[in-house]
């Protein structure tokens, strides 16, 4: 569909094209894959909701005895989605200031900067929608068909929530820029987005853990607990949930709120965008001075390379915030593991595969940073050192922190259940080494600033193979920890065979495009 150059539609097409190209090399294959997955999910949702849809009560939930509790659950779900949308919008807003580098083009073009920024902000909101629209859209659509048309209001709330999150994110980024300056904003915004994305999840898990009693609750106990909350379904703070379930007044109030919040966020952001982008572009332009302190090469060349990699990782708070986000989502497992007499329903054996999975995730991230995101590949390639020795040093730098981080939960698990702890230790070591070796063999050169989007640029087959290897190791560890070591041989052999198939000798030092 063609549009007039400079129009809103033309600019939106350009922004969405850039969004789709980000990390995509084969757009057509990506569309085909997305279409297939969406069609399968649509069919699967139809099979479920065509049967249970007539039994789902039509909204709004404002009259029944348990409606207040149901609206509370919807509010928690909306809060989680909103926090993740806001964190993604914060990253996109920071990207617009720091990495687009199109300030000169924007100011010299005949298009109004206000129009460009409105379109760019709208593109940020639209970019946050596909995953939620794909996951929730088909079930909500079938619920509207088989239960009540009022469920269509939930789709409207879902779409407008992305714009509300974007407006809030623009206000947050602008406020950070005014309070702490351009250099600190880029770091703090990354950390803030990571914490915001996990805050609701961790809060819900804390409530779940702190209120868990030994044994499972009966139906009568569950009803008594729900009645004990005594939540008024007409409470003002539940109006987003009421809007999601089709209550007309709340829906109108929600749309009015979004209609004010998003333009206000864009207006405040646009007023200072030019000065903020100029300050960010000049942030790194400072005179370099030579440091008279020259570090001595101590302990040999391999120890020096390991020390160098660990120092670079510790100096980059952006990378640490993204790696720390992986730990946040599995932090509740640690609470249960180290808490004495927690009365947990999960057995100790269930923690063995979870720790193995976490070790694989962390090792995969660190090996990409140390190997693929090497800032001076030409220097290493021309140095009088063995490439294999450098690879061994980088491998050690990636695996060492993971094993050190896993020490405390492994000791706690060994104290609770030596059998499960022993298999968890073996799983953590195996999963960390497997993920690191795959990252070493199938290195994908890139810049450290692309760490957030690195998975989108990786090969689909390599990513699938790494996922199967990780699942094979965690499955074997889980079976062995539950007392089935002979059955665990099957996934272990599958993981080992696929790990061998992923072996690919490559040049040790590759330069990013």
N, C-alpha and C positions, 0 to 999 in steps of 0.2 A: 504494500500500500504506500503510494507516494504522498508526500506532504510538502508544503511550501517551506523552503529553507528559512530558518530563523523562527518558525512557528513553535508553539509549545509541543505539538505532536512530533515535529521533526527533532526537537531537542530531546524529547523523551525517548524516541526511537534510538537516538545516539547513546544516551545513558544506559538504556537497557542492553544495547549491543555491547557496550564496554563491560557491563556486568556479566553478560554471558561469556564473553571472551576471556574473562579473568580466570586463568588456569585451564582453559578449554582449548584443545588443539583440533578436535573434531566435533564441531557443533552439531552436525547432522546426526552422528552416532549418539551424541548425548540426548538429542531430542527423541530419537527412536527409543533409546533405553528408558527415558522418562515416560514416554507414552505407553510402553509395554508395562512398566511397573504400575502406572496409574490405572491402566485397564484391568490388570489383575486385582489390584486393591479394590477397584470399583465393583468388580464381579464378586469378590469375596465378601465385601460389605453388603451387597445385595442379598447374598445367600444367608447372611446372619440377620439383617434387619427386616427382611421380608417375613421372617418367622417371629421375631420378638418385637417388631415395630408396633403391631396392634396392641401389645400389652404395655407399652411405654406410656405413662400418663402424659397427656398434653400439657404444655406450659400455659401460663406461668405458675411457678410454685410459690404461692403466697397465702394459701388457706389451710393446707394440711398440717397435722401435728409435727411431722418430721421435715417440713419444707425449709425451716430455718437451717437445719443441719445440712440438708441437700444444697442449699444456696451457699453455705460455708465451704463445702467441698468444691463447688464451682468457682468460688472466689479464690481458693488456694490454687486451683488449676490455672485460672486467668492470671493470677499473680506470678506464677512460675513462667508462663508464656510471655507475659509482659516484661519480666525481668530479663529474660533471654533476648527478647526483641530489643530492649533498651540497650543492653550490652553490645549487641551487634551494631546498632545504630551509632553508638558512641565510637566504635572502631571505624565505622564508615565516615563519620564526621571528622575524626582525626586524620583519616586517609585523605579526605578532601582538602584539608589545610596543609598537610605536610608532604604528601607524595604526588598529588596531581600535577603540580608545577605548571599550571596553565594560567597564572595570574595575568601575565602580560597579554596573552591571547584574549583573555576575558575582557580586559579593560580596553583593548584596541579593536574589538569586534563591534559591528553595528547593532548587536543584540543587547537589550537591556540586561545589566548584571542581575537585577532583581528577578527577571524572568528565568535566567540561567540557574540561579540559586534555588528558586522555587521548584523548578524541574529536577534539579539535582537532589534536593531534599525529598521530593516525591519518589524519585528513583530509589533512594535509600529505604523508604518505607515499603515500596513494592518488592525490593530485593529481599526483605525479611519475610515475605508471605509464602513463597512456594512450598517450603517444607511443612508449614502448618496447614496451608490450604490443601496440600496433597494428602496429609494424614487425616485431617478432620473433615475436609470437604465432603468426600463420599458418604461417610456415616451420617453426617448432618443432613445431607440431601435426601438420603433414603428415609431418615427419621421424619423429615418434612412430608414425604410422600405417604409413608405408611402410618404415621402417628398424628401429626398436626402440622399445618402450614406455618404455624408460629415458630417452628424450629428454624425457619429461614432467617429469623432475626439474629440467630447465633452466627450465621455467616457474615451478616452485616457488621456485627460487633467484632468478629475476628479480623475483618479487613480494616476497619477503622482503628483497631487497636495498634496496628503497625504504624499508622500515622500519629497516633497519640504518643507511642514510644519514641518515634523519631523527633517529634517536637520537644519532648522532655530531654532527649539526648542532646539536641542542639543547645538547649538552655544550660545543661550541665557542662558541656565542652566550653561554651562561651564564658560561663562563670569561672571555670578552672583557669582559663587563659587570663582572665582579669586578676585572679587571686594569686596564682603561683607562677605565671609567666609561661612562655612558649616551651622552654626546655623541659621544665617539670611537668607540664600538661601532657606531653606525649607519653611520658612514663606513667604518670598517675592515672591517666585515662585508661590505659591498658589494664592496670591493676584494678581500677574501679570497675571496669566492665567485667573482668573475671569474677570479682566478688559479687557484683550485682547478678550475674548469671547463675550463681550458685547459692545466693542468700536464701531464697524461698525454699529451695530443696533442702538445704542444711537445717533451716528452721523447722521444717516439717519432720525431718528425720530425728532432730533432737526431741521434739514432742513425742514422736513415736517411740523412741528409745526410753525416755524418762518415764513414760506412762505405761510401759509394757510390764505386764505381770506374768508370773510363771503360769504356763498352760494357756490353752486357747479359750476365748470367750464364747459363751453360749449365746443363742439367739436372744434369750430373755435379758442377759447381761448387756448385750449390745443395744437393745431397745431402751433399757434403763439408762445407759450411758448417753444415748442420743437425747432422751427426755431430760437428762440432767443438765445439758447445755442450756436449755431454755432460750434459744436464739429466736428473736423476733424476726420473722421473714420480711417485715416491712421496715427494718432498720435502714437508715440512710446509707451506711457504709456498704451495704449489700446491693446497692443499685446497679453496679456493673454485672453482677450475677443475674439480677432480675432482668436486665436488658438482654443478656445472653439467652435467657429462657423465654423471651418474647413479651415481657410486660411493657405495655405501650408507653406509659409515662416515663419509665426508666430508660427505655430505648431512645425516646426523644431527648431526655436529659443527657444521655451518653453522647449522642450525635452532636448536641450543642456544645458539650465540653470539648470534644475533639475538634469541632469547627473553630473553637477559640484557641486551643492549645497549639495546634500545628501551625497556623499562620503566625501566631505570636512567637513561637520558637524560631521559625524561619526569619521573621522580621528582626529579632534580636541578633540572630546569628549573622544575617546579611549586613547589618549596620557596621559590624566590626570585622567582617570577613577579609576585606582588602588589607587592613592594617595587620590582622593576625597572620594572614598568609605571607605578607611581606616580612614580618618578624620571624616567621618560621623558616622562610627561605634563606634569611641572613643568619640564622642561628648557628650554622656550622662554619661560617666564614670568620675565622679568627686566626691570628698569626700563630704559626707553629714555632715553638721554641725547642731547642734541643735540651734534653735532660742530661745533666752531667752525671747522674747516677746510672751506671751501667751494671745491669744484673750479671752476676757471675754464673757461669754454667756449672752447676753443682750436681753431683751424683750421676753424671753421664748424660748422653744425648737423649735417651729414651725418657729418663726422669724429667729432663728439661721440657720435652714436648708435652708430657702429661701435665706438668705444672702450668705450662702455657695455656693448654686447652681448658683446664679447670679455672684458671684466672679469667679467661675470656668469658666463660659461662657465668661466673660469679659477678662480673662487671656489668652484665646486661640485664637490667631488671625487666625489660620487655619479655625476654625469653623465660626468665624465672617465673613471671606472672602466668604465662601460658602453660608452662610445665606444672606450676602449682595448682592450676585449675583442674588438672587431671587428678591431683591428690585430693582436692576438696570434695569431689563427688564420691570418693571411696573413703572419706574420713569417718563416716558413721560406722563402718566395719571396724576401724581401729578403736572407736569408743567402746564397742561391744567386747572387743578382744582383750583390752587392757583393764576393763572395769571388773573388779572382783564381785562375785555373786550377782551377776547381771540378770540371772533368770532368763537368759536368752533362749528362744525356741530353736535357733540354728545350732547345730552341733559344731564342735571345733573343726571337724573334717571339712565343713563347708567353706572355711576360711582359706584352706590350702589353694584351691584353684583361683580364688579371688586375689590372693597375693601374687600368684603367678601371672595373672592377667595384668595386674598393676605394674609388675616388673617389666613385662614385655612392652607396655605402653611407654614407660619412662625411658627404657633403653632405646626404643625406636626413635624417640624424640631427640635424645642426646647424641645418638650416632649420626643422625641427619645434621645436627649442628656442627659436630666435630669433623665430619668427612665431607658431606655435600656442600656445606656452607663455609668451606675454607676460604678465608679472605685473601690468602697469598699463595694460590696454587703454583704460579710461575716460580716463585721463590723456592718453594719446596722441591719442585721438579728440577731446578738447576742446582740444588744443594748437593754436596758430596756425601749424601747419606743414602742408605738403602730404603727404597720405597716400602718394602715389607716391614722394616723396622718402624717406619713412621706410622704405617697402618696399625701395627700392634700397639703402639703408644696411644693412638686415637681410640682404638678399641678398648684399651684399659681405662682411658679417661671417660668413656661413655658408660662402661659397666661398673666401675668402681663406686661412683656415687649411688647407683641403684642398690648395689649390695649393702652399702653402708646404711642407706635409708631403710632397707628391709630388716636390718638387724634387730631393732626393738620389737616389731610385731612377731618376728620369727622366734625370738627368745620367749615372748609371752605365750605364743602358741606351743612351743616345746614344753613350757612349764605346765600348761593345761593338759596337753595330750602329746606325749613324745612321738607316737606313731604318726599322727597327723602333722606334727611339727617337722619331723624328718622328711616326709614327702613334700611338705610345703617348701622346705629348704632346697630340696632337689629341683622342685618345679620353678622356684624363683631363679636359681642359677641357670637352668636349662632355657627358660623363657627369655631371660636377659641376654644370654649368649646367642640364641637363635635370632632374636630381633636385631641385635647388633651386627651379626654376620650378614643377614639379609640386607641391612642398610649399607654395609661395607661392599658387598658384592654388587648390589644393584643401586649404586650411588646415583643421585639425581642432582647435579650441580645447581645451585641457586644461591640467592642472597639471604643473609640472616633476617633481613626485614620481611622476607616472604615466608617466614616460619609459620604464620597463621594459615597461609593458603598453600602450604607445601603438599598436603595430601591431594589436593585437586590436580596438581601437576604430575603426580606420580602415575606410573602405568597401572591400568585397571587390573591386569593379570598379576602383576607383582603384588599389588595391594590385596587382591583376593588370595593369592598364595600365602602371603604373610599372615592374613587372618586365619586361614585354615591351619597353618603351622601352630599359631598361638592357641587356637581352639583344640587342636590335637594334644598339645602339651597340657593345657589346663584340664581337658577331659581325662587324660591319663592320670594326672595328679589327683583329680577328684575321685576317680574310681579307686585308685590305690589307697587314698586316705580313708575311704569308706570301707576298706577291708576287701577289695576286689583287685589285688595286684595282677592276677593272671589275665583278667579281662582288660586291664589297663594297657596290656601289651599292644592291643590292636590300634588304638589312637596314637600310641607312641611310635609304632612302626610307620603309620601313615604320616605323622609329622616329620619323622626322620627322612623318609623317602622324598617328601616334597621339599624339605630343606636342601637335600642333595640336588634335586632338580633345579632349584633356584640358584645354585652355584654358577657363577659366571666370572671368570678372570677378566678384569678390566684394567685399563691404565690407572695407576694409583692416583694421579692428579689430573683432574678435569677442570676446565674453566667454564664458568657459567656463561650462558648466552647473554 
